[in-house]
């Protein structure tokens, strides 16, 4: 390798070699770099794009950023199929192999403890949305069309009824989301509540009333999925989305500010979106450069 070293994740030694066709950021193949009984999965990236100044400029280019985030996630996803990876933040780049080895040595105890704790576990994401008001209004109107208001007073009465119906919908959705989270958190080994998505940034329709991640063993994952499926249609006008299984981004025990710390990207369907790419510690934040 003659370019810079882009690091995707750290993991225990792999029992099988990486896929020959597995390519990552900048179209470069992902390769294992062994050190002290751990493996950093890396690829070579051009200095013209990933040295400090060019990278800073690229991070303002959402198209470039989205493509890079997808390539980064593609490697992590491939690793998750065969092992338990500890993903690093997007754009964690080092000058050469020795820089990667130094990073492993500096964080070796943490890497080992975290990998042991997460071994055999994956992350599932669950989001609950209240459908857009226009969709609910259209469905309600189709089921029971409101009579045309005969006067201004009647119009105001109908508007108050619509407002009460909307408020009732929010209450039902929030109650359902709280009950669902309590049930899923009790089943999972660990859970995290994230800030609700901003629909203007994520591009996802509906108001997000639950955005949570759950740490579940691979063995129990099928039952976890069934648990979500059983309740997802309980409340009309409320949409439940399940994503995963993913690497356990939300359970690395890292703070986003730590250089080279494992990142906590948004859910994969968000990666490449403005919200996920701009939040601290998620794709879009530069990682360590050494």
N, C-alpha and C positions, 0 to 999 in steps of 0.2 A: 504494500500500500504506500502511495506517495502523497495522497491528499490529506485532508483533515479527517479526524475520526468522529463520526456521528454515533452516539450510543443510544440504543433503544431501551434496553432493559438489562438487569442483572438477574441471574438465575443459578440454580445448581447445575452441575454438568448434565448435559443431555444424554439420554439413553440411546437416541438415534440422531443421525446427522440432520442438519437443517435441510429443508427442501432446496434442491439445486436451483430451481426456478424462482425462489423467494427473493424478490427485489424490494428495496426500500426507497428511502429518500434519494432524489436525483437519479432514480433508476439503477442504483448500485446494488449489487448482491449483498445480503446480510451474512455476516460470518461470525463465528464464535472466537472470542479472545479469552483464553484460559489464564487464570492467575490465582494463586493461593486457594485452589480448590473451588473457585467460583468462576462463572462465565459471564463476560460482558458481550452482548450481541451488538456488533458494530458494522458500519459500512463506511466506505471512503466517499467523501463529498468534496467538491471543488472549493478551494480557498476563495476563489473569486465570488462565490455566493455565500459562504459560511464563515469567513473571517468577520471580525466584530463589526466593522462599518457596513459592508454589504448586507450582512444579516439584519442589522438594525433597520436598514432601508427596506429589505424584503418583508419585515414584520409589519410594515404599513400597507403592504399589497395583499388584500384579502384573497384574491384569486391564488396567488403564490402560496399564501399561508394555508389555504384550504387544501390545496394539492399536497403540500408537505405534511399536513396533519393526517390526511388520508393514508399516505404512504407509511408514515410513522405507525399509525394504528394497524395497518395491514400486517406489519411485522409482529407487533405485540399480539394481535389476534392469532397469528400462526403459532406463536410460542405458547399461547394459552391452551391450544389444543393438545400439546405434548408435555407441558410442564407448568409450573407455577412461577411466572415471571414477576419481577418487581420493576415496573416500568419507570423510566426516568422522564423528566420533563422534556417537552418538545424543544429541539435545538440545543441539546446538551452535546457540546462539541469540544474536542481536545486536539491539541497540535499533533500528537502521534500516539503510538501504542503505550509509550512510557507514561504519558499523561493519564491514560485510562487506567493503567496499573496503579499509579499513585492514588487515583480516586478510589479504587477498590480497597487499597490498603488503609486509606484514611477512614473509610466507612465500613470496614470489614465486619466488625462486631454487630453493627446495626443491620447490615445486609443479611448476615446469617440468622440473627434473631427474628427478623421480619419474615424471611423466607420460611423458616421453620414454623412460625405462627400461622402463615397463610397456606402452607402446604396442603394440597388437596381441596382447596376452597376457591370459589369464584364469586364474582359480584353480579347481582341482579339489580336492575333498575326498575322502579315502579313509579309511574306518574299518573295522577288523576286530574282530568280536565272537566270543566263545565263547558258544554258545547256553546258556541257563539250565540248571543241572544237572538240574532236574526234567524238562525236555524230553529231555535226553540219556538220563536214567535210564529214562524211559518208552519211548523208542525201543529202547534196549538190552533192556529187559524184554520188549518185544513180539517182538524178534528171537530172543531166547534167554532165556526166563523162568528166573530163579534158583530152584533147588529150596528148599522150605521148610526152614529150619534145624531139625535134629533135636535140637540141644543148644546150650547157651550157647557152647561152644567153636566149634561150626560157625557160629553167628551171627557171632562175632568174626572168624572166617576170611573170611566173606563180606564183612564190613565192610572188612577190610583190602584185599580184592581191589577193592572199589569205590573205596576211597581211591587205590590205585595206578592204577586206570583213570582217575580224575579228574586225578591229577597228570600222567599221560602225555598226557592231552588238552591240559592247559595248556602242556606243553613243546612239543607239536606245533604248537599255535596260535601260541606265541611265536616259534618257529622260522620258521613260515610268514609271520608278520607281518614279521619282520626281513628275510626274503628278498624279500618283496613290496616293502617300502619301498626296499630297495637297488636293485631293478630299476626302480621308478618314479622314484626320485630320479636315477638315471643317465639316464633318458629326458628328464625335465623340465629346464628351465633352472635352477630353484631349488626348494627344498623346505623345509618347516618341520614339526617334530614338536611337537605340542601335548600337554598333559597329558591322560591318559585321562579320559573322561566318568565322572561318578558316576551310576550307574543310578538311585539313589534320587532324584536331582535332575532328571536328563534324562528319566526315564520310559521310556527305551529298554531293552528286555530284553537280557540277556546282559552278560558282562564285556568291557569295551572294552580290547583289547590293542594297538591301533594307532589313533592319531588324528592324521592328517597332512594337510598341504596341499601342493599342487604347482603351480608356475607353468609354464604351457604356452602356446605360441603357439596362436592360433586355428587356424592351418594344420595343426598337429600334433595337435589335440585329438581328432579321430576315431581316430587311431592309438592315442592314450593310452587312450581308452575301450575299444578293442578289446583292448589289453594287459591291462587289468583284467578284462575279461570272460573272457579265456582261462584265468585262474587262479582265479577266484572260487569254483569248486566243487572245488578240489583236495583240501581237507581236510574230511571229514564232521564236522558239528558246529561248523564255523566259518563265520561269515557275513561277507561283504564288502559294504560299502555305498559306492557312489560318488555324489557330489553335485556339481553344477555344470552348466555353467560359471558362475562368479560373478566379481564384481569382485575384484581382487587384494588383498583385505584384509590378508592375512598378509605381504605383501611391500612394504608402504609404507615400511619403514625407520624407522618412528616408534616412540617409547616411549609407552606408554599415559598416562604422567603429564603429558605436555606438553599445555598448554591448547589446545583446538581441534585437537588432533592427529587425523589419520585414525584411525578406530577399527578394531578387529579383531573384529567380531561373530563369534559362533559360527556354525556352519553354519546355513543358513536353516531347516532343519527344527528346529533348537534354538531359534531366535529366538522369544521369547515364553515359553520355558521358564525355570525358576528358575536353572539353572546358567548358561546363556548370559547372562542378564540381570544377573547379579550379579558376574561376573568383571570385574576392572579392564580398562578400555579397551574393553569390550563394551557392547552395549545395556544401559542401566540405570545407566551412569556419566554424570553430567551433563557436557556439553561446555562450551565457553567461553560466557560471557555477558558481553556488552559493550554 
